[in-house]
Amino acid sequence: MPAPLAPEPVPSIWRRSTTARVACFVSCILASFAFTASAQTYPAKTVRVVVPFAPGGGIDLVARVISQRLQESIGQPFIVDNRPGGGGIVGSEAVATARADGYTLLAVPISHAANVSLTKLSFDPIADFAPIVHIASAPNVVLVHPSLPVKTIGEFVRLARQHPGQLSYASSGNGSSTHLAAELFKMLAKVDLLHVPYKGGGLALTDLLGGQVSMYIASLPAAMPHVRSGKLKGLAVTSTARANALPDMPTVVEAGVSGYEYVGWYGMLAPAGTPPMIIDRLNAETNKILRQPAIVEKLAADGAQPVGGTPAQFGDHIRNEIAKWAKVVMHARMRAD
């Protein structure tokens, strides 16, 4: 009877690949433990909050207020890093490709949702980021020069329809938030207005004060001094509810333009893949900060109101805003500078 055949030896390449797979598996487990331990002790060093715009704007002011309070409550420095360029794209791209460890965050305004329709991006505004919290919202004000013979939005719409393409509106640049707000107004009010883009909101407001343009949709902080002094006429606020800072001024919807809502917003994101426990910690701390009376008062002075909520709610808000502004951009055939 022949002797049983000896088992064939396992090829060396298979032994090597099996060993490699085991080593990789062990490394992943160890890395996971290390990552979890790191998240549990977060933060252990300085956190950088990237603001993708120059200092002085609304998102910069809000980011600095929240960063200072996070530093006080958590016990590590939260440093604002202004990375302007491309209407917010340069700074956002830097964070999208940053290490997902919670030490590089992104403060974003409404342009984060609009840019996807205005230009080609190297990152996905949803998939490449983890939402943390919706910090605040801020309505704008529809302003006109006092020489314009109108006192209400209804009168402005009637005048614009009587003179199609002759009334002008200023914006702080092609693709800017003020451009979006005015184009949404044009679309819903069914009026034809001439767009005059400027290189910044300050220049747009200066020319409105000088009577070179007829209308401008400005932020509350920029609008209030000129409305109160009578240098400009405020026709309506752009939110669906009246602004606390201007309680006697109607909303655009109350004034007759059904469906109109433009509310600027500010929020915070992290690179996709940031550990959930880090996201939850930052969300919880920021929500506590937004309930502090001093912060509510500070945001109100800048024309903003605290929002807060969960990361999932902020993610849903961004998706809804992307869909909303895509329609406006397509209708108006807008482009970014």
C-alpha positions as CSV (number, residue, x, y, z in Angstrom):
1,M,0.0,0.0,0.0
2,P,1.6,3.2,-1.0
3,A,2.4,5.7,1.7
4,P,0.0,8.7,2.0
5,L,1.1,11.7,0.1
6,A,2.7,14.4,2.2
7,P,0.8,17.7,2.2
8,E,2.3,20.2,-0.3
9,P,4.2,23.0,1.4
10,V,2.5,26.3,1.5
11,P,4.0,28.6,-1.0
12,S,6.3,31.1,0.5
13,I,4.5,34.0,-1.2
14,W,1.2,32.9,0.5
15,R,3.0,32.7,3.9
16,R,4.4,36.2,3.3
17,S,1.0,37.6,2.3
18,T,-0.8,36.0,5.2
19,T,1.9,37.3,7.6
20,A,1.5,40.8,6.0
21,R,-2.3,40.6,6.4
22,V,-2.0,39.7,10.1
23,A,0.5,42.4,10.7
24,C,-1.7,44.9,8.9
25,F,-4.7,43.8,11.0
26,V,-2.7,44.1,14.2
27,S,-1.4,47.6,13.2
28,C,-5.0,48.7,12.4
29,I,-6.2,47.5,15.8
30,L,-3.3,49.3,17.6
31,A,-3.9,52.4,15.5
32,S,-7.5,52.3,16.4
33,F,-6.7,52.0,20.1
34,A,-4.3,54.9,19.8
35,F,-6.8,57.0,17.9
36,T,-9.5,56.3,20.5
37,A,-7.1,57.2,23.4
38,S,-6.1,60.4,21.6
39,A,-9.8,61.3,21.1
40,Q,-10.5,60.7,24.8
41,T,-7.8,63.1,25.8
42,Y,-8.7,65.7,23.2
43,P,-7.6,68.4,23.0
44,A,-4.0,68.1,24.2
45,K,-2.6,71.0,22.2
46,T,-3.5,74.1,20.2
47,V,-6.6,73.8,17.9
48,R,-6.5,75.8,14.7
49,V,-9.8,77.3,13.5
50,V,-9.4,78.2,9.8
51,V,-11.5,81.2,8.6
52,P,-11.4,81.2,4.8
53,F,-11.8,84.9,4.5
54,A,-9.9,88.0,5.6
55,P,-10.2,89.4,9.1
56,G,-13.1,91.7,10.0
57,G,-16.0,90.0,8.2
58,G,-18.9,88.4,9.9
59,I,-17.6,84.8,9.9
60,D,-14.2,86.1,11.3
61,L,-16.0,87.9,14.2
62,V,-18.1,84.9,15.0
63,A,-15.2,82.5,14.8
64,R,-13.1,84.6,17.2
65,V,-15.9,84.9,19.7
66,I,-16.6,81.1,19.8
67,S,-12.9,80.2,19.7
68,Q,-12.1,82.4,22.7
69,R,-14.9,80.8,24.7
70,L,-13.9,77.3,23.6
71,Q,-10.4,78.0,24.8
72,E,-11.7,79.1,28.2
73,S,-14.1,76.1,28.6
74,I,-11.8,73.4,27.3
75,G,-8.4,74.7,28.5
76,Q,-6.4,74.6,25.3
77,P,-5.7,77.5,22.8
78,F,-8.1,77.8,19.9
79,I,-6.3,80.0,17.4
80,V,-8.1,81.7,14.4
81,D,-6.1,81.3,11.2
82,N,-7.3,83.5,8.3
83,R,-6.8,81.8,4.9
84,P,-8.6,84.1,2.4
85,G,-8.9,83.4,-1.3
86,G,-11.3,82.2,-4.0
87,G,-14.4,83.3,-2.1
88,G,-13.6,80.9,0.7
89,I,-12.3,78.0,-1.4
90,V,-8.6,78.3,-0.5
91,G,-9.1,77.9,3.3
92,S,-11.8,75.2,2.8
93,E,-9.5,73.2,0.6
94,A,-6.7,73.3,3.2
95,V,-9.0,71.9,5.9
96,A,-10.5,69.3,3.6
97,T,-7.1,67.7,3.2
98,A,-5.9,68.2,6.8
99,R,-5.4,65.4,9.2
100,A,-8.8,64.3,10.8
101,D,-7.7,64.6,14.4
102,G,-9.7,67.6,15.6
103,Y,-6.8,70.0,15.6
104,T,-7.8,71.7,12.3
105,L,-11.3,73.1,12.1
106,L,-13.1,75.2,9.5
107,A,-15.5,78.1,10.2
108,V,-17.9,78.6,7.3
109,P,-20.5,81.1,6.1
110,I,-23.2,80.6,3.5
111,S,-20.7,80.7,0.6
112,H,-19.7,77.1,1.6
113,A,-23.1,76.0,0.2
114,A,-23.2,78.4,-2.8
115,N,-19.6,77.8,-4.1
116,V,-20.5,74.3,-5.3
117,S,-22.8,75.8,-7.9
118,L,-20.6,78.8,-8.7
119,T,-17.3,77.2,-9.6
120,K,-15.5,73.9,-9.9
121,L,-14.2,72.7,-6.5
122,S,-11.4,70.3,-5.7
123,F,-13.3,69.0,-2.7
124,D,-16.8,67.9,-1.8
125,P,-18.5,70.4,0.6
126,I,-20.5,67.5,2.1
127,A,-18.4,64.3,1.8
128,D,-15.0,65.9,2.7
129,F,-16.2,67.5,6.0
130,A,-17.8,66.4,9.3
131,P,-20.4,69.0,10.5
132,I,-19.9,70.1,14.1
133,V,-22.5,72.8,14.8
134,H,-24.6,75.6,13.3
135,I,-23.4,78.6,15.3
136,A,-25.6,81.5,14.3
137,S,-27.8,83.1,11.6
138,A,-27.9,86.7,10.4
139,P,-30.6,88.3,8.2
140,N,-29.9,91.2,5.9
141,V,-31.8,94.4,5.2
142,V,-33.0,95.6,1.8
143,L,-31.7,99.2,1.5
144,V,-32.5,101.9,-1.0
145,H,-31.2,105.5,-1.5
146,P,-33.6,108.1,0.0
147,S,-34.0,109.7,-3.5
148,L,-35.8,106.6,-4.7
149,P,-39.6,107.4,-4.5
150,V,-40.5,104.2,-2.6
151,K,-41.3,103.4,1.1
152,T,-42.1,99.7,0.9
153,I,-41.0,96.6,-1.0
154,G,-44.3,96.6,-2.8
155,E,-43.7,100.1,-4.1
156,F,-40.1,99.1,-5.1
157,V,-41.4,96.1,-7.0
158,R,-44.0,98.2,-8.9
159,L,-41.4,100.8,-9.8
160,A,-38.9,98.1,-11.0
161,R,-41.6,96.6,-13.2
162,Q,-42.4,100.0,-14.7
163,H,-38.8,100.5,-15.6
164,P,-37.3,97.0,-16.3
165,G,-33.5,96.9,-16.3
166,Q,-33.2,100.6,-15.2
167,L,-33.0,100.2,-11.4
168,S,-29.6,99.0,-10.3
169,Y,-28.5,97.0,-7.3
170,A,-25.1,96.7,-5.8
171,S,-23.3,93.6,-4.6
172,S,-20.0,92.9,-2.9
173,G,-18.9,90.9,-6.0
174,N,-20.0,88.3,-8.4
175,G,-21.1,85.2,-6.6
176,S,-21.0,86.9,-3.2
177,S,-23.7,86.5,-0.5
178,T,-25.2,89.9,-1.4
179,H,-25.3,88.9,-5.0
180,L,-27.2,85.7,-4.1
181,A,-29.6,87.6,-1.9
182,A,-30.5,90.0,-4.7
183,E,-30.8,87.4,-7.4
184,L,-33.2,85.4,-5.2
185,F,-35.2,88.6,-4.8
186,K,-35.3,89.2,-8.5
187,M,-36.4,85.7,-9.2
188,L,-39.2,85.6,-6.7
189,A,-40.4,89.2,-7.2
190,K,-40.2,88.8,-11.0
191,V,-38.3,92.1,-11.6
192,D,-35.4,93.0,-13.8
193,L,-32.7,94.9,-12.0
194,L,-29.2,95.9,-13.2
195,H,-26.4,94.2,-11.3
196,V,-23.4,96.4,-10.3
197,P,-20.7,94.3,-8.6
198,Y,-18.1,95.9,-6.3
199,K,-14.9,94.5,-4.7
200,G,-16.3,94.4,-1.2
201,G,-19.4,95.4,0.8
202,G,-17.9,98.7,2.0
203,L,-17.5,100.0,-1.6
204,A,-21.1,98.9,-2.5
205,L,-22.5,100.7,0.6
206,T,-20.5,103.9,-0.2
207,D,-21.9,104.1,-3.7
208,L,-25.5,103.4,-2.4
209,L,-25.0,106.3,0.1
210,G,-23.8,108.5,-2.8
211,G,-26.9,107.5,-5.0
212,Q,-24.8,105.8,-7.7
213,V,-27.0,102.6,-7.3
214,S,-30.6,102.2,-6.2
215,M,-30.6,99.2,-3.9
216,Y,-28.3,97.0,-1.8
217,I,-29.1,94.1,0.5
218,A,-26.7,94.7,3.4
219,S,-25.9,92.9,6.7
220,L,-27.7,94.2,9.8
221,P,-24.6,95.6,11.4
222,A,-23.7,97.6,8.2
223,A,-27.3,98.7,7.6
224,M,-28.5,99.8,11.1
225,P,-26.5,103.0,11.6
226,H,-27.5,104.4,8.1
227,V,-31.2,103.4,8.6
228,R,-31.3,105.1,12.0
229,S,-29.6,108.2,10.8
230,G,-32.0,108.5,7.8
231,K,-29.1,108.3,5.3
232,L,-30.6,105.2,3.8
233,K,-34.1,103.7,3.7
234,G,-34.6,100.2,5.0
235,L,-37.5,98.5,3.3
236,A,-37.5,95.0,4.8
237,V,-35.4,92.4,6.5
238,T,-34.7,89.2,4.6
239,S,-35.5,86.6,7.2
240,T,-39.0,85.0,7.6
241,A,-39.3,86.6,11.1
242,R,-38.7,90.2,12.1
243,A,-35.2,91.0,13.4
244,N,-34.8,91.8,17.1
245,A,-32.6,94.7,16.2
246,L,-35.3,96.3,13.9
247,P,-38.6,95.1,15.3
248,D,-40.7,97.6,13.4
249,M,-39.3,96.7,10.0
250,P,-41.4,94.1,8.1
251,T,-39.9,91.0,6.4
252,V,-39.7,90.7,2.6
253,V,-42.5,88.1,2.8
254,E,-44.7,90.3,4.9
255,A,-44.2,93.0,2.3
256,G,-45.5,90.7,-0.5
257,V,-42.7,88.6,-2.0
258,S,-43.9,85.1,-1.2
259,G,-41.3,82.5,-0.4
260,Y,-38.4,84.9,0.0
261,E,-35.8,84.1,2.7
262,Y,-32.2,85.0,2.8
263,V,-30.5,84.3,6.1
264,G,-26.7,84.3,6.3
265,W,-25.3,81.6,8.6
266,Y,-22.1,80.6,10.3
267,G,-21.0,77.2,11.3
268,M,-18.1,74.9,12.1
269,L,-16.8,71.9,10.3
270,A,-14.0,69.3,10.7
271,P,-12.2,67.1,8.1
272,A,-14.2,64.0,7.3
273,G,-13.2,61.1,9.4
274,T,-12.7,63.1,12.6
275,P,-13.6,60.8,15.6
276,P,-17.3,61.2,16.6
277,M,-16.3,61.7,20.3
278,I,-14.3,64.8,19.2
279,I,-17.2,66.1,17.1
280,D,-19.6,65.5,20.0
281,R,-17.3,67.3,22.5
282,L,-17.0,70.4,20.3
283,N,-20.7,70.4,19.6
284,A,-21.6,70.1,23.3
285,E,-19.2,72.9,24.3
286,T,-20.3,75.2,21.6
287,N,-24.0,74.7,22.4
288,K,-23.3,75.6,26.0
289,I,-21.5,78.8,24.9
290,L,-24.4,79.8,22.6
291,R,-26.7,79.7,25.7
292,Q,-24.6,82.2,27.6
293,P,-26.3,85.6,27.9
294,A,-23.1,87.5,27.2
295,I,-22.7,85.6,23.9
296,V,-26.3,86.1,22.9
297,E,-25.8,89.8,23.5
298,K,-22.5,89.9,21.6
299,L,-23.9,88.1,18.6
300,A,-27.0,90.4,18.6
301,A,-24.6,93.4,18.5
302,D,-23.3,92.0,15.3
303,G,-26.8,91.4,13.9
304,A,-26.7,87.6,14.5
305,Q,-28.7,85.1,16.6
306,P,-27.4,81.9,18.1
307,V,-28.7,78.6,16.6
308,G,-26.9,75.5,17.9
309,G,-28.3,72.0,17.5
310,T,-26.7,68.7,16.6
311,P,-24.1,67.9,13.9
312,A,-26.7,66.0,11.9
313,Q,-29.0,69.0,11.9
314,F,-26.2,71.2,10.6
315,G,-25.4,68.7,7.9
316,D,-29.0,68.7,6.8
317,H,-29.0,72.5,6.7
318,I,-25.9,72.6,4.5
319,R,-27.5,70.1,2.1
320,N,-30.7,72.1,1.9
321,E,-28.7,75.3,1.3
322,I,-26.7,73.7,-1.5
323,A,-30.0,72.7,-3.3
324,K,-31.6,76.1,-2.7
325,W,-28.7,78.2,-4.1
326,A,-28.1,75.8,-7.0
327,K,-31.5,76.9,-8.3
328,V,-30.8,80.6,-7.9
329,V,-27.3,80.3,-9.6
330,M,-28.8,78.4,-12.5
331,H,-31.7,80.8,-12.9
332,A,-29.5,83.9,-12.8
333,R,-26.6,82.3,-14.7
334,M,-24.3,83.5,-12.0
335,R,-20.5,83.0,-11.9
336,A,-17.9,83.7,-9.2
337,D,-15.2,86.3,-9.7
